[in-house]
Structure formats: structure tokens, C-alpha cells
Amino acid sequence: MTHSSRWLQLKSRLLRKRKGVKSRRPRLEHLERRDLLAGVSDRVPDHVDDILYFAEPFFQDGIIAQAANEAFANGVAYFSAAGNNGANSYEGNYSAGSFYNAAYFNWSTFTFVPAAFPAAPGAPQFTGGTAHVFDAASGDDLQGFTLDAGQSITLSYQWDQPFASVTGGVGAATDMDIFVLHESGEIVAGSVDFNTNADPLEVLDLTNTSGSTQAYNLLIVKHSGPDPNRLKYINITNGSPGMGDLEYDTGSSTLYGHANTDGALAVGAASWSDTPEFGVSPPVLRTFTSQGGTEIRFDAAGAALTTPLVHNKPDVIAPDGGNTTFFGADSAGDADTLPNFSGTSSAAAHAAGAAALLLGLRPSATTTERYDAIRDSAVDMEAPGFDFRSGYGLIDVVSADTAPRQATKQLGAEALLDAATWNGGSESVQRTLKNGGFTSDELVPVDLSKSYELSGWARSGDDEGNQFSPSNRQYFGFAAYDIDANLIAPHHVMKFGRATDTTLAVTLKPGDRTVVLTDSTGWNNAGASHQRSLAWYGYSDSTGHVYDDYTYTRNVLYNNAWNAGGIDYATHTITLASAWAGPELVAGSAVRNAVSGGTYNYAALAANIVPNEWTEYSATISGVNANSSRAFRPGTAYVKLLLLPNYRYAEGNRIAWKDTEWTYAAPEPFHGGDRVELHVNTLDFPGPLTYQWTQTSGPAVTLNNADQPTASFTALTALAGHDPSFDVTVSDGATSITDNIVVPVIHMEPHVRFRLAAVDFQGAPINSIEVGEQFQLNLYAEDTRQVPEGLYTSYVDVGFDEQLASALAITSWGSDFGSNRTGSVGSGVIDEGGGRSGSGTPTSGGERFLFSAVMRADAPGTLLLQSNPADALPIHDVLLYGTDDAVRPDFIDYGSVSLEILPGGFVGQNGLDSVMIDVDPAYLYAPEDQSLYAQFTISAFSTQQTQSPINVKLH
């Protein structure tokens, strides 16, 4: 890895990068606003640039943005490339977490105290401070990500305080730093500028030069000063890949600086080949186009705005990828060999050229009139009207040259299976003022082994764009309830940060003031009161079910169970804030440092702006995870849909929701004889509409009310792969649109069933494992026909996420399949595993063991292992006794199994399981060079318990 820290002061120098070209970053020394205005005055009618500056403010109009506004005010059309950074940005409110110390010498004990995080050679030293918590639910103050070999990142990190280089005086009140830690815990990059009374800016660079993919963690620290309100960093990718596997990714805006101002027309990109001129309609946006929506929170003097200002950016999209005579590289997408130039740089030049043609045709047009004509005539690309990804759409200068095109509503339809109701039966919700969270009418039962889809349509404002606040913030998700319809709060399922789940070392009796733990490592001793909560386990619901330890419990002493400083880590003793009221908890009882967090799971929308156009929001909910907004909390039996209308910045905003749904992501099949309702969701459209439902596949059914928005039919049992599907066509008389829906129904019973089982090396089933540990994956096959005769050949593939686990070897095959045994392991697959009956006689009834493979857990997460049809056909067909035909895949139940991989401790290499470090107590402190020397003995233990001491002198 390379590591560097750049100290940037915008007042004296700026860093820039062309948005269409990967290049080194030249410095512009002593850049003043008058320099920017040179060449964009009355001497030229239009100006176009493709430059972004890493040090331009996010939350304030900087000197370049002010120059663009001045040029516009002087009658100059200013076109700026939007940028090629997609949604590679994190943004959130600052949340104070743990304090970490910098290195210091303790003169009272005459010992050197190392920094909380060591620094690799060449990396900045850790400066100490209070970490920002990325996930309030878990207390996690590290944001994990990966970089591929050779991949680089440049993070421009800012917080919402004024820039001294803009105001000429008022600057940041807070000094903050940002670091990247390798997964080993070492700092490998960072930026530690002194920000107080200067600019709230840190710029960090990192390149992975290791030759392989590496895992890192981002750490943001407040070094001194008051807590800031809003944090934001943008990864300046310039179209390159972003940070891989990024935790807590908010996918926020990346369009900022002078492109994010009224005076500049910000231009995004679409490939020339993905436009109506070349047969693609609607046009397709380049995904790297920078996303708009960045808030302006301060005026030029540094005063906070009462309501943050959000510009509609990008303005328009223009084509890129055109030919040049010397610049770029040839694309295989065109027939010539001329080089092609891509990116928003190319698009901005095309937009400026089109605007120049427009000015030539209409010399009297003002700059404002040309801006309006270009926006109004743009061809919609994604959401109807304006959106923060594609702006107003693709430029159409021919239409712009005539009259501005009147905005028209688009007809749209979506076939639905089910819809939630609110307020006693209404399928829509409308609120104007800020409203606390409220839920849908019904408790919806859920099966935690299945996946569900949460979706709904929302719009701010009305048909004319009135009652619309562009700074509104909305929430949409779900609330979790247990089998007794009790709301599951965060402290019922969540633990504080890295606190150890442990047990009582001494029985806790009513009246006691102390709790003695087996291990108090990581328990909160100084944070907020809600982080000092005590949970104990063995909770039983009304059905008599007792929940497993460390999953779900309502037994919580919540909020300030002990005062700050109440933990003695040396004796693992907690002094309670008040006497224990009971019940008596015996030694060995499971306990946890519980913590609060967000009350609800904001899965589909969390503090986001809803535009003045109907927009769909959705999320897939699956698995059980207390710390994920898109998973079920432990103990969940029911859910309700949840809305927080206008929860922030509610001034004058009308928010409406409709067609909110909770359905199966992999839809739950209907049984034969069930009544099925088909609903159509029609996007906002004036005037009368006609509807027509038509069946397109599957067993023929009788459709009732086929010309109405809601049709129905009686389900019939079908073979797998032959579910009934239906088209719905909606028309206003001039325009028609058709959508399709597939209705899953119960299938015929399979003829063969494969089952996967994850077990330990003693054969006991497991559902979780730690990183670095190994386990066995067993596969079984069964003839499931009504009169089973046995399996002749059985072959399958098993797929899994190669990032989470590795298959090491197939170690054994079942005795029933003694011939033609095959199988190999690869990246993310166990390939062609199985065999043929060696005896030539039918296998006996029931499940038959097919093969076993040894697996290793490599990274935390939920590992899904899924069997699939073998590929080498017909030699690896599945065959049954009693029939000559191969069993079709849709008559085979290919099983799966999931396994939770938990973060482990030390993961050794070459068979090493643990490390013991002995430190020589003889320290040598040398004041003349501020170095500390210590003698270490490192002993590495392998599975055979052999010891290999290594003497290392560190300084």
C-alpha cells in the first residue's frame, strides 16, 4: 500500500482533476476569483469546463462557485461537467463514540503509552480523539471496505462548518482527522491537517499495492472542538470502481462545488449509442454520472442558512463517447478506428456546443431562457420530470429551438399481488406537517427463512409542484413484533459495539449493588446512558418458547443501569446505579451489554429527499440480524409497515404515499383453489383510463373483472416452471403501457430431493462458525416419488459466495454411489459432485449419503450454500430406477443451507492457531530521540501445540 497525507489550504492552492481523464493532480497556485472570470466575461458568450477541485466546499458556495454565478449574472452560459463519481459518497450526522488516545509518555509511571492505533511506516501517526459511530445500532465506529490489487481511492472529507478560505475570516470550529486502517489494525493512510479557524477539509489518498485484494476500515475522529452536525466524504473515483463491500454505504450525492450552483448548468453523461437517435428509448444514463442533492448549509459569509438549499442537479444529460482526432482510445462500439472520449467531460462539451447552436439560431435569447429551453425540452430518462440522477433528461436541442416543451405526465402501470392499508383501510397516506412514526393497519406474519419485498410510491408536493420543500427528509421501513405482538426495541436484541457477550461469575440477588462478570472486555464505561444497559437471557414468551442466549430477550435493565465509570475492568465488577430489584440470576447466567438504536428498520428510505414526482422505494428483507435495517430482528414473528412523514425539514412539504406493499421476494406459492387478486398501480395520470388483463402462460384460468384495476381468479396447481402469468394493459386512449406479473402456485411434488447439511467434524449440525474455522458440508439424495424405487445416478453442483468461504476438498462419497465418482472444488463452487450405483441394484428407500466436502469460513457474513443441476449432461443426468428418462430439473428439489460466519479472533497461517506475546519488562526510554525500545518474545502455536519463539526488537 502507499500512504500519504496531503495538507491542503484552498486559499493558497487548489487541487484539480479533469472529469474525463485519469491524470496526476496539478496545483493551481494563488488562484483568485478574478482569474476564473478572465475569459468568461463579455468577450465570449459561453464557457465550459471539466475541472473539479477536491478542496471546493460541499456545504457552501466556494470562490469558484461564486465566480460561476457572477459569469452567469454577466450573461455567460456556464456549462460544467457533473463529475464521474456516481453515488460514491457517505453522509450522515456526527455521532460521538469512543475516545481513543494518541501516544504519550506517562511521567507518573515513567512508561510510554502507545497510540490506540499503530501507524505503518510512512503513514500519519494517530492523533487521538472521539470516533464517529457509523452505525448507532451496533456502536460500530469503523467502516469496512475492500480494495482490489492496484486500486486507488481519494477521499475528500468535510463537515458542515464554514470555509475560512471562502469567508476570509470565519472558519471551522472543529479539528477532525480521518484514517484508513488495514484489517490488521495498522493505520496505512490518513489526513491530519489542523482545521480550527481554517477549512473543514481533509483529503486522503490510498493505493493498494499489495498484489491482492485487501480489507480496510475507515476511522473518522474529532480531535478537538464542538461536535459537528453533518459529515460527508466523496470518493473521487472518476469512473473507476468505488470502495468494495462498503459498510454503512449511504450512496449519497457526489455532485458538488461550482457544478452545484444556479449559475452553472451541470451535465451528466449517456453513451451516444444508448440514445433514441440510435434506437434506445428512453435513453440510458451512464452510471458513473455524479448524483445530485448536496445541501448548501452556509452563505458566503459563513452564516448558517435557516433551511439548507438543495439545487436540482445535474441539470441535463448529454451524449459522450464521440470521436476525437487524437484523444482517448477507440471503442469497439463504433465502426471506425478513431479514438473515443467518454465521461461527463465529453458530455459537457456536447451540451455547450448544442447551446451555442441554439444561440446562433436565437441570438436574442437570454442565458436564463436558454437554460430553461434546454431543461424543458429534455427527454425523460428515469423518474418522470427531474431526479437527482438524470436531472431533467437528455438534451434535445431541436425541440429547444422551437417552443419550450410543456411538461407531460407519463402513463405507467405495475401489476401487484398485495397492498398494505393505513388508518383503518386506506391504501394511501398524505401528511403536510412533521409526523411521528405510524404503522400500517395489520400485523403481517413472517417466516424468517423467507425473503420479503417492501415497496411503495411516494411524492412530495402536489401536481403543480406546490407545497414542496426540496429539503424534506422521509423514512419508510417496518416495525418488528414478537409472537405476543410486542414491539421489539433495539435494546431487546442489540449489544454495545465490541462488548463481550459473557456470563455472571457470581449469583446476582435482589438488593445487590454489584454485578460480577466472567469477562467485562469492551463493556461501555463512559458513553451515553442508553449504552449502559444490562440484558439477561432465558426469556419465555406466552407460548412457552424460551429464546436462545444472546438472541432476543425482554429482560433488560435499560438506560443508565450503571453510572459512567462504574466498571472495574480489573475485577470485572459493575457497580449498579441502584440496588438490583430482581429476579435472582444464578452464576453462569448469560448477560450482555445491551444498547439502544433506531427504533424501526428504515429499510427502503432513511432520511432521504422525496422529489415532486411519483418515485418508487423498495428493499428486500431477509435473514436474521439485529444490526441490519434489511434483516429481521431476532424474535420477529410479525411486522407492520412504518412511515415517518416529514421527519426532518418539514417546512411546507406535502408527502403522499400509495401502493405500499409487503410481498414475498420469492413469492409464496398459492395453493390450488385459492382466490388470487391482481392489482394494478397506475402512476399519477389525469383523465379516464381503461384496463385489460390477459393470461399469457400457465394452466388456463377464468379471469374475473378482466377490464378493471383489480382482477381475480382461482389458482390451479402447476408444474414447476409453469406458473400462470398475466399482462395488464392500461390506456388513456392515446398512450398504452403493458406490464406482466407471474403468480407462483403450489407445484407437483418433486421426484428427487437433495439436502445439504453443515456439520462439525463429529457430525453435529451447526448454524454458525467463526472466521478461520473449518466444517463439513454433507449432501444427501432421496427418491421422493410416491412409490420410490431408488436412485441410479446423482450429480449436482454446489454454489456459494467465494468471498465468504472456500471449498478445500471432497473427502468421501456414499457407499450407494460407488461408481463413476466425480467432483472437484473451485472458487465458489463444488463442481460435478456425485456418482452412480455401483452394484446395479436399486438403492434402499430414504435419504442416501452422496458426498462430503471440507469447507473453511473466510469472512463474516451469512453464507448460503445452494445445490444446482450439474452441467456435464447427459453423462451426469439424475436417473431413477424404474424409468429410462433423466429427471428434469423442475422435478428436482435442489436444497440449500445457510450458515452465519462470525468474526473470529486471531486467524493464523500455515496451521498457526494462536499467538502468545511475552514482553520483557526492561524498558529503555531515550529522551534524546523520543524512542521506546522493548524486547518481545512471540510464540506461535499450531494445531499440534508446537511452539516457535521469535525474538523481535521494536522501536
N, C-alpha and C positions, 0 to 999 in steps of 0.2 A: 504494500500500500504506500501511496505517497500521502504526506500530510503537510498541510500548510495553513497558516492563519494570515489573512490579509487585513491590514489596518487601513480603513477607507475613511476619508473625510471628503464629503461631496463638495464642500466649499472650495477645496483646493484641487481636487481631481475627481474624475468620474471614470468608471469602467463601462465599456460598451461592448455590445456583441451584435453582429448582423443576424437578423432573424432567419435568413435563408441559407446562411453559410456557417459551417463549423470553422472557427478560427481562434487564434490567440486573441487576448483582450488588450487592445491598445489603450493607453491612458490619454485622456484629454486634459492637459494642464491648464489651470486657471480659466476654466470655461465660465463665461458670463452670459447673461441673457441677451445682451446686445449682440454677442457673436452668433447666437441662434437666429436672431432676427435678420442678420445680414443674408441677403439672397432670398428672403421670403417677404420682402417689402413690396412696394408698388411696382417694382421692376418686373416681377413675374406674377402671373395670375394664380398658379397652383404650386404646391410644394408636396413632395412625397419623401418619406424616409422609411428605412427598415432597421432602425437602430433602437436597441433597448439598453438602458443603463441599470446595472444591478443596484446602484445606490439611489435610484429615484424612490421617493416616498410611496408607500402603499396607501396610507390613510390621509394624505394631504396633497394638494397640488404643489409639486416642486417647481423649481425655476424653469425647467423645460416645459412642463405643462402650462405654466403661466405664459411662456413665450408662444406656445401653440395657440392659446386663447387670444393673445394680442395680435398674432398674424391673422387669425380668423376675423377679429374685430376690424382689421385694416382691409378686409375684402379678399384675403388669400384663402383659398381652399387648401386645407392641410390634411393630407392622407398619410396614415401611419399603419404599418404592419401590426396586426394584433398580437403577434407572437406565436411561437410553436411549442407552447408548454402544456397544452391540453388542460387537464384538471389536476396537475401535479403540484398540489398545494395542500398544506394543513393549516386550519384556522380554528381557533377556539378561545374561550375565556380562560384567563390565567387562573390556575387552581394550585394554591400553595400546598406542597407536600413535605417531605422530609428535608431536614437540614443536613448537608454534608460538609465536612471540614476540609480546608486546604492543609497542606503540610505545614507543621510548625514545630518549634523546639520548646518543650515544656521545661522551663528553668527550675520549677519547683521539684521535679523528679529527675532533672538532668537527662531527659530522654527525648528522642526525636519521634514525633508522631507523624506518620506518613499521611499523605492525602487520601481521601476516601476512594479515589480512583487513580491508579498509577498511569503515567504517560509513557508511551512508546518513544524511542529516540526520535527527535525531530518534531514531536507533537507538542502542543502547548501544555503547560502544567495546569492541573486543576486548581481553580481559584477559590472554590468554596462557595456556598450559598444554599438557597432554598429551591429545591427542584420543583418544576411544573409537573403536575399529575395529569397524564394523558387520559386516564380512564378512572373517573371518580368511583365507579362501582368496585373496582379491584384495588384502587390506590396505586396503580402502576405508573411510575414516573419515568419509564423507559419506553421508547417507541421503536419496536423491532423492524428491521428491513434487511434485504439482501442485495448484493451487487454481483453481477456476473464478472467473470475474468475480463479485465481491461475496461470495465465500465466506470464512468466518472459521474459525479454529481457536483453541482454548485448550488448551494442554498443561500438565498437572500432572505435573512430573518429579521423581522421588525415587530415592534409592539406599538400600541396606539398612544403615542406621545409626540409632541411637535418636533420637527427637524430644526435645529439651530441654524443650519446652512440655508434654510428657507426663510425663517423669520428674522435672521440677523441678530437674534438675542435669545428668545425663548427656546429652550432645548429640552432634552429628555431629563426627567427627574429620577429615572431608574437606570441602574447599570446592570445589564444582563449579559450572559455568556451562553455559548452553545457548543456542544461537544459531540463527537461520534466515538463510541466505544466499540471495539471489536467484541465478539461474543465471549472472548476470553476475559473481558473486563478492563482491558487496557484502552486508554484514550489514544486514538490514532489520528484524529483531526479535531480542529476546533477554531473558534474565533473569540478572543477575549479583549476586544477594544474597550477603552474606558468611555462610557456613554454619557455620564452625568454632565448636563449643560451642553451636550453635543448632540449627535444624531442617534436616534434609537435604531441602530443598524449593526448587524453582524453578518459577514459573508464568509462562508465555509466551503472549502474545496476538498474533495476526496476522490482518489482513483484507486481501484482495486488492481494492484499489480501482482497479485499472488499466483495467478495462473489458474485459479479455480474459483467457483462461487463461494462467497464469504457472507457470514451473518454479522450484522452490526446492530447497535442500539443508539438512538438519538437521545441526548440528555440536554434539557434547557434549564438554566439555573438563573435565579435572581440573585445577583451578587450583593446589591445594596439598593436602598431607596424604597419608596412605596410600591405596593403591588400594582402592576399594570392591569388594565381591563382586558384587552384583546391581544392575542398573539397570532402571528401568521408567518409562515415561510413559504417561499415558492422555489421549487426545484427547477432551475433554468436548464431544461433538457434540450431545447432547440430541436425537437422532433425525435430525439433519442429515447430509449427506454427510461422509465422513471425508476423509483426505488422499488425493488421487487418485494412481494409479500409484506407490504407496508401495513403495520398495525395501526388501528385507530385512524384510518385514512378518511379524511372528511371530503376529499375530492373537490376542494374549494376553487375559487376564482384564481386565475393566473394573469389576467389582463390588468395592467397597472401602469402608473406613470403617465407620460404625455399622451399615450393612446387612450387613456381612461379619462378624457376630459371633453367638454362640449365642443371646444374649438377644433378638435381633430376627429376625422372620420376613420374609425378603426376598421381594418379589413381582415377578414379571415379567408380561408382557402378551401377550394373544391377542385379536384383534378378536372382538367378540361374534358377528359373522357367520361366523367360522371355528371354531365350536364344535359339538359334537354336537347341541345344542338346535336348531341351525339347519341340520342335515343334513351337517355336516363332521366326519368321524371318520377318523383321530384328529384332535384339534384342531391348528391351525396356529399356531406361535409367531410373534410379531412379531419380525422380525429385529433390530430395534434394542434388544431387551432385553439389558441388560448381562450379559456372560458371567462366570461364577464361576471359582473356582480360585486366587484371590490368596492367597499364602502369608503367614502371620503368623510372623515370624522373631525377635521380641523380646517379652519380657514387659513389664509396666507399668513396671518399674524400669529397663528398658533392657538387661537381660541377654539374651544370645543363647540361643535355645532349642536344645536338643540336636538335635531333629528339628523342622523347620518344621511348623506347624499349618495344615491346609487344611480349611476349613468347606465343607459341602455347600450351596452357594449357586448360584443362587437356590433358595429352598425350594419355592415353588409358583408357578403361573401363574394369573392371574385375568383376566376379560374387561375390555376397555377400549372406548372409543368410544361409551359410552352418552349419553343425552340429558341436558342441563342446561337450566336456565331462562334463563341469561344468559352462560355462559362457554363459550368455544370457537367453532367455526364449524360450520355444518351440513354433514353428509356426504351425498353422493348415494347412499350405500349403504342408507339407510333411507327410509321413505315420508313422514316428517313434515318440518317445516321448523325444528324445534328445534335449537339448536347441540349439537354432539357434542364430548366431551372425550376425547382419546386420550393414550396413554403409560402408563408404569408408575405414574405418579401416580394416574391413574384406576383402574388395576388394584388398587393397594394399598388404596384406599378401598373397593372392592368386596369385597376379601378381609377387611378389618376388619369390614365390615358383616355378611358371612356368619358370621364368628366370633362377633359379638355375638348373632346369632340362635341360634347353637349354644349360647352361654352361657345365653340365655333358656330354652332347652329343657332344658338340663342345668346348673342353677345350681351344682351341687356339683363340676363338673369343674374340675380344676386347670389352670393355664396350660400346664403340660407336657402334660397329657392332651389339651387342645385342639390344641396344636401337633401332637402325634402323630396325632390323628384326622384333621386337615386333610391332613397329609403322606400318611398311609397310605391315605386314600380317594381321592387324586388320580388323575386319568385320565392314563395314559402318553401322551406326545406324540411324542417322538423315540426315543432309545435306551431299551430296556426298563429300568425302575427309574430310579434317579437319574442325571442327567447335568448337566454344568455349563452347559448352555444352557437347558433347560426344567425343571430341578430334578426334583421328583417328579411333575410334571404339572399339569394343570388342576384347580382345586379343584372338589370335588363335595360340597357341604355336606349334601345329603340322605343320601348314604352315610355321611358323617362322623357324622351324628346317630345312626345305628344302631350297629353294631359296626364297629371298625376292619377294613377290608377286608384279607384275607390276600393277601400278595404272590403273584402267579401268574406263571409263566414264559410267555412268548409264543412261539407257534409261528411260525417263519419259514423261508423257503426261497429259495435263489438258484441259478439254473442256471449252471453253469460249463463252460468248454471245456477247461481245463488246470489242473494244480496242481503246485506245487514240492514236493520231498521233502527231508528233513533226516536227518542221522545215519544214512545208509545205507538210506533208503527210507521213513522215517516221514513222514506228511503232517501231523503235529502236533509241537509243541515245548513243553516245560514246564521251567521253571527256578525255583528258590527263591532262590538266592544271586546276588550280582552275578557277571556272566559277561562276559568279553571278547568282542569281535566274533567271530561264526562265520557261515559261509555255507552255502547250500543245496548239495545234492549235485552237481548238474550244471552244467557250463558251457553257457550258453544263447547260441547265435549270434544276433547282432542286425544289422539293416540300418539304418545311420544315417540313411537317407532316410525311415524309417517312424517312427510313433509307437507307444508301448507303454503298457500299463496295469499298474501294480504294485499289488497289493491283498492284504489279509489280515485275519483276525479275531483280536482279542486280548481277554483278560480278566485282571485281577488278582484274586487271591483264589480261593476255592472257592465251591460252591453256597450255602453258609451265610454267606458274607462273611468267613470266617476267613482267616488268612494274607494279609491285605490291608493294605498300607501306603498311606495316601492321598497320601503324598508321593513315591511311586515315580516314576522317570523312565525312559522307554523310547525305543528307537531302532529304526527299520525303514526299510531302503532297499536299495541294491545296491552291489556292488563291480564295478569295470570292469577288464577284462583285454584285452591286445592279442592279435594273431593267434598269438603264441607262448605264450599262456596266462600271460603275466607280468602281475602286478598293476600297474595304472597308478596310481602315487602322485601326490599333488598337485604335487610339485616337478618331475615329468616334463612338466607341462602349464601350470603357473601362473606368472605373473610377479608381482613385488612392486609393489603399488599403482600409482603413476603413473610407474614406471621406464620409460625409453625402450628399446624393442627396437632394438638397434643392431648394429654390426659391429666387428671388430677393425681398428684403424688400423695396427697393426704385427704382423707374424707372431709368434705365441707358440710358443716352442721349449721342449723338456724342459730343466729346470734353471732357467728364468727365474723371477724373483720379482715381476715387474711385468707387468700387462696394460694395454695402451693401447687405449682405446675411441675410436670416432668421436664418440660423444656419451654422457656419463655422467649426463645430466639425470634426476633422480628416483631414481637408484640408492641403495640403503639404506646408510647410513654409520654408523648408531648404534643400530639396533634389535636385536631378538633374533637369536641366531646363525643360526636357520633362515631368517631373511630375508636373509642374506648368502650366497647360493648362486649358482653360475655354471653356466649351461646353454649348450651349443653344439650346433649342428644338423648335419644330414646323416645322421641315424640310419637304419640299414638293418635291416629285420627278416629272419627266416630265409627269406622268400620272395624277397628281393632288393628289396623295395619301399623306396624312400627317402622319408621323410616331409618335407613342406614345412617351410620355416623357420618358427619360432615356433608350431608346432602341437604335435607330440609328439616327444620325444627321451628316451632313457635315458642320454644323455651329460650328466651333471650332477656337478659338484664340489659336493657337498651339505654344508650346515651349516658355518658359520664359514670359508668359503673365504678371506675376508679379515677381519682384526680390525676392531673398531669404530674408526672414524677413518682407515681405510686407503685412502679415496678422496680424491684431489686433483681437485676439480671443475674447477679452472682448466686443468689439463693433461689431464683425462680419464684419469688414470692410477690403477690399483688396485695396491696392494702386497699380494700374496698372503700368507696366514698361513704357508705353506711353499712350497718350490720346486715348480714345475709338473712333474708326473710324465708328461705327455704325454697324448694324441698331439700332434704339431706341428699347429698351426692357422694357416693362411696368412692374411695380411691380407685383409680383405673377408669373412671367415667370420662368419656370423650368430651373435650371442650375446645372452643375456638374463639379467637379474637374477631368477633363479628364487626361489621361496618355497614353504614348506610350508603345509599347511592340514589340514582334516578328511580323514582317510584314506579315508572312504567317502562316498557320496552318500546322505544321510539324507532321502530324497525324501518318504516318506509319514509319518514320525514322527521328531521330533528333540527329545529332552529333554522329552517331554510325559507327563502323567499318564494311565495307562490305568485306567479305573474297574472296579468289581466287577460289570460287566455285559459281555456279549459286544458288542464295538464294532468296526465295520469301519474300516480305514485304507487309503487309496489315494492314488495320484498318477499323473499322466500324464507319461511320459518322452519327450522329442522334441528333435531338433536337436542340434547340437554346440556346447558352451560350457563352457570349463574352470572357470567361476566359478559355475555354477548347479547346485544339487543335483538339479534335474529335467531335466537335459540330459546327453548323453553326453560324456565327456571325449574330446578328440582322440585318435585311435588306437584307440578301442574296437572290438573285434571280438566279444567275449563279455561276458556279465555273470553274476554269481551274486547271488541274494537274500541280504540281510545283516540280522542281528539283533544288538543289544546289549541283552540282558535285564538289567533292574535296574541299569543302568549308574551311576545315582546314587540315593541314598536307598533302599537296597535292604532296609532292616531288615524282616525278616519278611514280605516280599512274594512271593507265588507268581504268576508270569506265565506264561500259556499262549497259544500261537499255533496257529491251524489255518487250513486252506483258503487258504494263501498262494499267490498266482498271479503269473505273468508272462505276459501275453497281449498281442495286438495291440490298441491302442486303436481303430484302424480295422482290424478283424480281417483277418489274412492269409487269402486265399481257399483253400479246399480244392480239389484237382483231382478231376475225375471218377474214380471208382474208389478214392479214399482212404477209409480207415476212420476214422470220426469218433466220438469218445466224448463223451457228455454226462454231466456230473456234477451232483449236487445237493448244496448246502451247507445243512444243516439247523441252525438255531440251537439252542442247548442246550435240550433238552426231555426230560423223563422219560417212560418208557413206550414201548411198541411203536408204530411208525409204518408207514403204508402209502404207496406211491408209485405214480404213474401218469403216464407220458409219452404225449403225444398230438401228432401233427403238425397244425399249423394253417394252413400255406401252403407254396407251392413244389411242385416236382415230387415226386410221391408216392414215398416210400422205405419199406423194410421195417425197422421198429424191432425190435432185439433187446433182450431184458430190459427191456421197457417198464414192468414193475412193480417195478423195482429202483432203488436210488440211482444206479447208473450204467447208462445205456442206450447203444446204439451203432447205427450204420447205415453204409451205403456211399454216399458222395456222388455226385450226378449233376450234370453241367454244366447251368447255368441261364442265362436271360437276365438282364441287369442289372435290378434291382428285383424279381426273383422268387426271392430266396434262400429256402431252406426255413426255417421257424420251428416251434418246438415249445413246448407248455405242459407244465409238470410240476406236479402237484397232490400235496401232502403232507398227510396227515391223521392225527390221533391218535384218531379215532373220534368226537370231539365237535367239533373245530375243523378246518377245512381252509384251506389257503392255496395260491395258484397263482402261478407266475412264468413268464415267457416268455423264450426265447432265440432269436436269429436266427443261423444258421450261414452265413457267407459262403462262396460257392463260385465257381470259375472261370466267368466269363461268356463268352458268344459274342463273337467279335471285333467291334469297333466298325466301323461303316460310314464314319465320318468322324472324323478326329483333328485337334484344334487343338494347336499347340505355341507356347509363349511363350519368348522369349529376351531376356535382359537383356544389352545390349552397350554399349560406349563409342561415341563419335561417329566412330570409324574402323571400326566394325563388329566389333571383337574382343569375344568373350564375357567377362563379368565375373561374379564371385561375391561381391564386396564393394565398398563405396564409402563415402566419408566424408560426414558431415552437411554439407549445403550444396552438394554436387556434383550434377550432372545426368547422366542417362544416357538411352538409348533402350530402349524396350520394343517388340520386334518380335513380330508374331503371324503364324503360318503355318497353312494349312489343307491337308488332304490327303484324297483319296478312298481309303479303305483297304479297299474291297471286294476280293474275290478277283480279280475282273476289273474294274479301275477304268475308268470312262468319263469321269469329271471332275465338277467342282463347277459348279453353275449359280449358286446364291446362298450366301453365307456371312456370317452376322452373329453377333456374340457381345457379351456384357458382360464386363468385367474388373473384379473387385473387389479391394480392398486396404485396409489399415489407414490411415485418414486421419490418424492421429496420427504415423505414421512417414514418410509420403511424400505428395507432391502430383502429380497429372497436370496438365501445363501446356498441352499441345495435341497433337492428332493432326496429324502433319506430312506424311504421304504414304500413298497407297493403292497396292496392287499393280495392275500393268497388266492382269492377268487379270480384274479386277473393276472395269471402267471405268464401269459404270452404277449409278445409284441408290446412290451412295456416301453413307453417313451415319456419324455418330459425333460425340460431344461428350464433354467432360471435366467431372467434378464432384467433389464431396467423397467420396473413397473409391471412385470408380467411373469407368471409361471406358465410356460408355453407347452401346449400339446401333451398335458399330463394324463396318463391313463394306461389301459391295457385291455387284453382280450382273455376270455375264459380259456384257460389252458387245458382243461380236462375235456372240453367238448360237451359237457353236460350242463344243464341249467343251474345257475346259482340258486341257493335257497332263498326263501322269502325274507322280507325286511331289508333294512339298510345293510349295505355291504361296503366295507372299507376299501377305498380306491387308492389313495396315496397320502403321504405325509411330507411336508416341507418345513425346513427350519427358516425362520424369519428373524430379522433384527429391527427393533424400533430405532429410528434415526432422528426424529424431530417431533416436538409436541404437536398435538392435534388429534382430530378424530380420523382414524384410519378405517376406510371402507374397503373390504376385500370382496370382489364380485366375480362369480364364475360366469363364463360366457361360452358360446359354441366354439369348438376347435375349428381351426382354419384349414387344416390339411385334409380336404374331403376329396373322394369318398373314403379314403383309407382310414380316417378317424371319425367316421359316422358313429352315431349311437345306435346300436342294434339290440333288438329284443328276441328272445326265443319265442317261437310261435308265429312269427311274421317275417317275410323276406325284405320288407321295405325299411329304410332308415327312418328313425323317428324325427319328424320335423321339429325345428327349434321352437315353434309356437306350441308344441305339445310337451315341452320340457320346462320344468320349473328350475331355473338356474338360481341357486341360492346365493346369499351374501352373509357376511358377518362384519360387525364394526367393533373397533377396539379403541379405547381412549388412551392416547400416549401422553404421559405426564412428564413435565420437566424433571430430569434426574439431577443427581449431584455430579461428581467428577466422572467423566467418561474417558476411560483410558484407551491407549492404543497398544497394539501388539500384545493384547491379553492383560494389560495392566488394569486392575480394578480399583485401587486406592493409592493414595499418596500420604505419607506421614512426613511432616517437616519438624526437625529439631533445630532450635535456634540457640547458638552459643550465647550465653548471657554477657559475654565480654564485648562491650561496645567501644568503639573508638570514634570519638567526635572530634573533628578537626576544624576549629573555628576559622582558620585562615582560608579554607576553600569551601566551607559550609557543606562538607561531605560527611556522610554517615557510612561506616563500614560495619558489616556484621557477617558472621560465619554461619552458614546454613548447612544442614545435612538433610538431603531429600531421599527418602526410602520409598521405592515403588514396589507394591505388592501385586503379584499376578494371581490368577485363579489357583495356582499351585502354592500360593503363600510363600514364594521366594522373595528375598529382599535384595535390592540392588542399591546401595547407598551412593549418592553423588554429592561431592563437596563443591559448593558454589560460593564464591565471594562476590557480594553485590555492593555496589557503591553508587 
